[in-house]
Amino acid sequence: MTHLTLQAVTKRFHTAYAVDHVDLAVPDGKLVCFLGPSGCGKTTLLRIIAGLETATSGTVAFAGRDLTNVPANQRDFGMVFQSLALFPHMTVAQNIAYPLRLRRVAKNAQAARVTELLELIQLPHMADRPVSRLSGGQRQRVAIARAIASSPKLLLLDEPLSALDAKLREAMQVEIRLLQQRLGITTIMVTHDQREAMTMADEIVVMEKGRIAQIGKPLDIYRNPVSEFVADFIGLGNILPVTFDGTDRIALPGGQQIVVDGAQRARDAAGGVRLLIRPEDVSMRSAMTHSGPNVLSGTVTFIRDVGASLEATIDCAGFTLTAATTPRETPALQVGMPIFAELPPHACKLIAARTAP
């Protein structure tokens, strides 16, 4: 069931569009990530949903109720800001109880709810500790507990993990996702980190210049991006300009022709097309085991070794490729060695070229 619905939501600042005619339906109980670069409108859209910004036009509805002109404090949504906005002069328990106190909940009910939430976020022993003495991850959990204290119908997270170091950030991604699944609360999270979105979301909304570029499940967007912008923003990818020869083949920048599924359908696309192949789909061999149109010769010019995986940059005639592999698959990989790279036809995707700004 769809709980949150946006119809033609627009936010204009003078002549500039921060959000441009966005239509969106968020299913009940799911975690949806708004993903995109800085300035794409994702935070503005979240603030419109929260009631902290007023849309220039369009409607916001939740569970069939029109909330477009309803003040933020009457929407019954919980929100965690990028800064967390905890009260440093209060203890952990006092911070969590604050929204309940504003709603004049009885003190014994407040205490019971705080105890329940402290258990949920695994900090029962820190109830009386000032939040200024907590670690980054602990403060993050307290902020979420405060946001859900009054049992909101919707939880909004505005880049809540951006201030954490890489290791803690990855741990908190898992914690938040498990907590959201346990509670079953519909959640919208803003992020510019594609790895974070891929890890946490049921659905990703990719935004570009105030508009939705693509909506879908994380793996669907990764495997089948609709445009060069989406392909470039979601994960690593080899994106190459191509030309058509009138058959099912295309020519790469160096003149090498390869076979690509769907080439005939894509050749007349308005605005041009690009070839996308993900690094993990590029097969590397030190010797030519078989010939074919999709086997390219090149030289390894750089290796990024992160222990469990390798990323090799291959200089082909007129362009470079990035290929992902493992030390076990290519144990003798070295800079300067000749290599053969195979591009499987089914893994080569033709996508719409990026439009000019």
C-alpha positions as CSV (number, residue, x, y, z in Angstrom):
1,M,0.0,0.0,0.0
2,T,1.3,3.5,-0.9
3,H,1.4,5.8,2.1
4,L,3.2,8.9,0.8
5,T,2.2,10.5,-2.6
6,L,3.7,13.5,-4.3
7,Q,2.0,15.0,-7.3
8,A,3.8,17.6,-9.5
9,V,5.7,19.0,-6.5
10,T,7.7,22.0,-7.5
11,K,9.9,24.4,-5.5
12,R,11.1,27.5,-7.2
13,F,13.5,30.1,-5.7
14,H,12.9,33.2,-7.9
15,T,13.5,31.7,-11.4
16,A,15.6,28.7,-10.3
17,Y,13.9,25.3,-9.8
18,A,15.2,23.4,-6.8
19,V,12.5,20.7,-7.3
20,D,10.8,20.5,-10.7
21,H,7.4,18.7,-11.0
22,V,8.2,15.6,-9.0
23,D,5.7,12.7,-8.9
24,L,6.5,10.0,-6.4
25,A,4.7,7.2,-4.5
26,V,6.4,5.7,-1.4
27,P,5.2,2.3,-0.3
28,D,4.2,1.5,3.3
29,G,7.0,0.1,5.4
30,K,9.8,0.6,2.9
31,L,13.1,2.5,3.1
32,V,13.5,4.8,0.2
33,C,16.7,6.7,-0.5
34,F,16.9,10.1,-2.3
35,L,20.2,9.9,-4.1
36,G,22.0,12.5,-6.1
37,P,24.9,15.1,-6.2
38,S,24.8,18.3,-4.1
39,G,22.3,20.7,-5.4
40,C,20.0,18.2,-7.1
41,G,17.0,19.0,-4.9
42,K,16.9,15.9,-2.7
43,T,17.1,17.8,0.7
44,T,14.7,20.4,-0.5
45,L,12.2,17.6,-1.4
46,L,12.7,16.0,2.0
47,R,12.0,19.3,3.7
48,I,8.8,19.8,1.7
49,I,7.7,16.3,2.8
50,A,8.5,17.2,6.4
51,G,6.6,20.6,6.2
52,L,9.8,22.6,6.8
53,E,9.6,24.1,3.2
54,T,6.4,25.1,1.4
55,A,6.1,23.8,-2.2
56,T,5.5,26.4,-4.9
57,S,3.0,24.1,-6.4
58,G,1.9,20.5,-6.3
59,T,0.5,18.3,-3.5
60,V,1.8,16.1,-0.7
61,A,-0.5,13.4,0.7
62,F,-0.1,10.8,3.3
63,A,-2.5,7.9,3.8
64,G,-5.0,9.7,1.7
65,R,-4.8,13.0,3.7
66,D,-3.6,16.2,1.9
67,L,-0.7,17.6,3.9
68,T,0.4,20.3,1.5
69,N,-0.5,23.2,3.8
70,V,-0.3,21.3,7.1
71,P,2.4,22.7,9.5
72,A,5.4,20.4,10.3
73,N,4.4,20.0,13.9
74,Q,1.0,18.5,12.8
75,R,2.3,16.0,10.3
76,D,3.4,13.4,12.9
77,F,6.6,12.7,11.1
78,G,10.0,12.0,12.8
79,M,13.1,13.6,11.5
80,V,16.9,13.2,12.0
81,F,19.0,16.1,10.8
82,Q,22.5,15.9,9.4
83,S,23.7,17.8,12.5
84,L,21.6,15.4,14.7
85,A,20.5,18.5,16.7
86,L,20.7,16.8,20.1
87,F,20.6,18.9,23.3
88,P,24.1,18.9,24.8
89,H,22.9,20.0,28.2
90,M,20.6,17.0,28.5
91,T,21.2,13.4,29.3
92,V,20.5,10.6,26.8
93,A,17.1,9.8,28.5
94,Q,16.1,13.4,28.6
95,N,16.9,13.9,24.9
96,I,14.8,10.8,24.0
97,A,11.9,11.9,26.2
98,Y,11.9,15.5,24.9
99,P,9.2,15.0,22.1
100,L,7.0,13.1,24.6
101,R,7.3,16.0,27.1
102,L,6.2,18.4,24.4
103,R,3.1,16.3,23.8
104,R,2.4,16.3,27.5
105,V,2.7,12.5,27.8
106,A,2.4,11.3,31.5
107,K,5.8,11.0,33.2
108,N,5.4,7.3,33.9
109,A,4.5,6.7,30.2
110,Q,7.6,8.8,29.2
111,A,9.8,6.7,31.4
112,A,8.5,3.4,30.0
113,R,8.9,4.6,26.4
114,V,12.5,5.8,27.1
115,T,13.4,2.5,28.7
116,E,11.9,0.6,25.7
117,L,13.9,2.8,23.2
118,L,17.2,2.5,25.1
119,E,16.9,-1.3,24.9
120,L,16.1,-1.0,21.2
121,I,19.2,1.1,20.4
122,Q,21.3,-1.0,22.8
123,L,22.2,1.8,25.2
124,P,20.2,1.0,28.4
125,H,23.3,1.6,30.6
126,M,23.7,5.2,29.3
127,A,20.4,6.7,30.2
128,D,21.9,9.3,32.6
129,R,25.0,10.1,30.5
130,P,25.3,13.5,28.9
131,V,25.1,13.3,25.1
132,S,28.4,15.3,24.9
133,R,30.2,12.2,26.3
134,L,28.9,9.8,23.7
135,S,30.7,8.6,20.6
136,G,29.5,9.5,17.1
137,G,27.7,6.2,16.6
138,Q,26.0,6.4,20.0
139,R,24.8,10.0,19.3
140,Q,23.4,8.8,16.0
141,R,21.4,6.1,17.8
142,V,20.1,8.5,20.3
143,A,18.9,10.9,17.6
144,I,17.0,8.1,15.9
145,A,15.5,7.0,19.2
146,R,14.3,10.6,19.8
147,A,12.8,10.8,16.3
148,I,10.8,7.6,16.8
149,A,9.8,8.2,20.4
150,S,6.3,9.5,19.6
151,S,5.7,6.6,17.1
152,P,5.7,8.7,14.0
153,K,4.0,7.4,10.8
154,L,7.0,8.4,8.7
155,L,10.8,8.7,9.5
156,L,12.9,11.2,7.5
157,L,16.7,11.1,7.6
158,D,18.7,13.9,6.1
159,E,22.2,12.6,5.5
160,P,22.5,11.4,9.1
161,L,25.8,9.5,8.6
162,S,27.8,12.1,6.7
163,A,29.9,13.2,9.8
164,L,31.0,9.6,10.7
165,D,34.2,8.0,9.8
166,A,34.1,5.3,7.1
167,K,34.1,2.2,9.3
168,L,31.5,3.5,11.7
169,R,29.4,4.8,8.8
170,E,29.2,1.3,7.3
171,A,28.3,-0.2,10.7
172,M,25.6,2.4,11.2
173,Q,24.1,1.7,7.8
174,V,23.5,-1.9,8.8
175,E,22.1,-0.9,12.3
176,I,19.7,1.7,10.8
177,R,18.5,-0.8,8.2
178,L,17.9,-3.5,10.8
179,L,16.1,-1.1,13.1
180,Q,13.9,0.1,10.3
181,Q,13.0,-3.4,9.3
182,R,12.2,-4.3,12.9
183,L,9.9,-1.4,13.4
184,G,8.4,-1.6,9.9
185,I,8.3,2.2,9.7
186,T,8.2,3.9,6.3
187,T,11.5,5.8,6.0
188,I,13.0,8.3,3.5
189,M,16.7,8.9,3.7
190,V,18.7,11.5,1.8
191,T,22.2,10.6,0.8
192,H,24.8,11.5,-1.9
193,D,26.7,8.2,-1.2
194,Q,25.7,5.5,-3.8
195,R,27.2,2.7,-1.7
196,E,25.0,3.8,1.3
197,A,21.9,3.8,-0.9
198,M,22.7,0.4,-2.4
199,T,23.3,-1.1,1.1
200,M,20.1,0.3,2.8
201,A,17.3,1.0,0.4
202,D,14.4,-1.0,-0.8
203,E,14.0,1.7,-3.6
204,I,16.4,4.4,-4.8
205,V,15.2,7.7,-6.3
206,V,18.0,9.1,-8.3
207,M,17.7,12.9,-8.7
208,E,19.3,15.2,-11.2
209,K,18.7,19.0,-11.5
210,G,15.5,18.9,-9.4
211,R,13.9,16.0,-11.3
212,I,13.8,12.3,-10.8
213,A,16.2,10.6,-13.3
214,Q,15.2,7.0,-12.3
215,I,13.4,5.1,-9.6
216,G,13.9,1.4,-8.9
217,K,15.4,-1.3,-6.8
218,P,19.2,-0.8,-6.1
219,L,20.3,-3.7,-8.3
220,D,17.9,-2.8,-11.1
221,I,19.3,0.7,-11.3
222,Y,22.9,-0.5,-11.1
223,R,22.4,-3.1,-13.9
224,N,20.0,-1.2,-16.1
225,P,20.5,2.6,-15.7
226,V,18.5,4.7,-18.1
227,S,21.1,7.3,-18.8
228,E,24.8,8.2,-18.7
229,F,24.1,10.4,-15.6
230,V,22.6,7.5,-13.6
231,A,25.2,5.0,-14.8
232,D,28.0,7.3,-13.8
233,F,26.5,8.1,-10.4
234,I,25.7,4.5,-9.4
235,G,28.9,2.6,-9.0
236,L,31.9,2.4,-11.2
237,G,31.4,2.0,-14.9
238,N,33.2,2.1,-18.2
239,I,31.2,4.7,-20.2
240,L,32.4,5.1,-23.8
241,P,31.2,7.1,-26.9
242,V,30.3,4.8,-29.8
243,T,29.4,4.9,-33.5
244,F,27.1,2.6,-35.4
245,D,27.9,0.7,-38.6
246,G,24.4,-0.2,-39.6
247,T,24.4,-3.8,-38.2
248,D,24.4,-5.2,-34.6
249,R,28.0,-3.9,-34.2
250,I,29.3,-0.6,-32.8
251,A,32.7,1.0,-33.1
252,L,34.6,2.0,-30.0
253,P,36.8,5.2,-29.9
254,G,39.8,3.3,-31.2
255,G,37.9,1.9,-34.2
256,Q,37.5,-1.6,-32.8
257,Q,34.1,-3.0,-33.6
258,I,32.2,-5.1,-31.0
259,V,28.8,-6.8,-30.9
260,V,26.3,-5.4,-28.5
261,D,22.8,-6.7,-27.8
262,G,20.1,-4.2,-28.9
263,A,22.4,-2.1,-31.0
264,Q,19.8,-1.7,-33.8
265,R,17.2,-0.4,-31.4
266,A,19.5,2.1,-29.8
267,R,21.1,3.7,-32.9
268,D,18.4,6.3,-33.5
269,A,18.1,7.4,-29.9
270,A,17.6,11.2,-29.6
271,G,20.7,12.9,-28.1
272,G,23.1,10.0,-28.8
273,V,24.1,6.9,-26.8
274,R,27.0,5.7,-24.8
275,L,28.3,2.2,-24.1
276,L,28.3,1.1,-20.5
277,I,30.1,-2.0,-19.1
278,R,30.7,-2.5,-15.4
279,P,34.3,-3.3,-14.4
280,E,33.3,-6.7,-12.9
281,D,31.9,-7.7,-16.3
282,V,35.3,-7.2,-18.1
283,S,37.2,-10.5,-18.3
284,M,41.0,-10.3,-18.4
285,R,43.4,-12.9,-19.9
286,S,47.1,-12.8,-20.3
287,A,46.9,-14.9,-23.4
288,M,44.3,-15.0,-26.2
289,T,42.3,-18.1,-25.6
290,H,39.9,-17.4,-28.4
291,S,39.4,-14.7,-31.0
292,G,36.2,-12.7,-31.4
293,P,34.8,-9.2,-32.0
294,N,34.6,-8.5,-28.3
295,V,38.2,-9.4,-27.4
296,L,40.4,-6.3,-27.1
297,S,44.1,-6.0,-26.7
298,G,45.7,-3.6,-24.3
299,T,48.3,-2.8,-21.7
300,V,47.8,-2.6,-17.9
301,T,48.8,0.9,-16.8
302,F,47.6,1.0,-13.2
303,I,46.5,-1.5,-10.5
304,R,44.5,-0.5,-7.5
305,D,45.0,-3.3,-4.9
306,V,42.6,-3.2,-2.0
307,G,43.5,-6.7,-0.7
308,A,40.4,-8.8,-1.5
309,S,40.0,-7.2,-5.0
310,L,41.9,-5.5,-7.7
311,E,41.0,-2.8,-10.2
312,A,43.1,-2.7,-13.3
313,T,43.3,0.2,-15.7
314,I,43.8,-1.1,-19.3
315,D,45.1,1.2,-22.1
316,C,43.4,0.1,-25.3
317,A,43.9,1.8,-28.7
318,G,42.1,5.2,-28.2
319,F,40.5,4.6,-24.8
320,T,40.9,3.0,-21.4
321,L,39.0,0.4,-19.5
322,T,38.7,-0.4,-15.8
323,A,38.4,-4.1,-15.0
324,A,37.7,-5.6,-11.6
325,T,39.2,-8.9,-10.6
326,T,40.8,-10.8,-7.6
327,P,44.3,-11.8,-6.8
328,R,43.2,-15.5,-7.1
329,E,41.8,-14.9,-10.6
330,T,44.8,-12.9,-11.9
331,P,47.8,-13.7,-9.6
332,A,50.5,-12.4,-11.9
333,L,48.8,-9.1,-12.9
334,Q,51.5,-6.4,-13.2
335,V,51.7,-2.8,-14.6
336,G,53.1,-2.9,-18.1
337,M,52.0,-6.4,-19.0
338,P,50.0,-6.9,-22.2
339,I,46.4,-8.1,-21.6
340,F,43.3,-9.2,-23.5
341,A,40.0,-7.9,-22.3
342,E,36.7,-9.5,-23.3
343,L,33.4,-7.5,-23.2
344,P,30.5,-10.0,-23.1
345,P,27.7,-8.8,-25.5
346,H,25.0,-9.3,-22.8
347,A,26.9,-7.1,-20.4
348,C,27.4,-4.2,-22.8
349,K,24.5,-1.7,-22.3
350,L,23.6,1.2,-24.6
351,I,22.4,4.1,-22.6
352,A,21.2,7.7,-23.3
353,A,24.1,10.1,-23.4
354,R,24.3,12.9,-20.8
355,T,22.5,16.0,-21.9
356,A,24.3,19.3,-22.1
357,P,23.8,21.6,-19.0
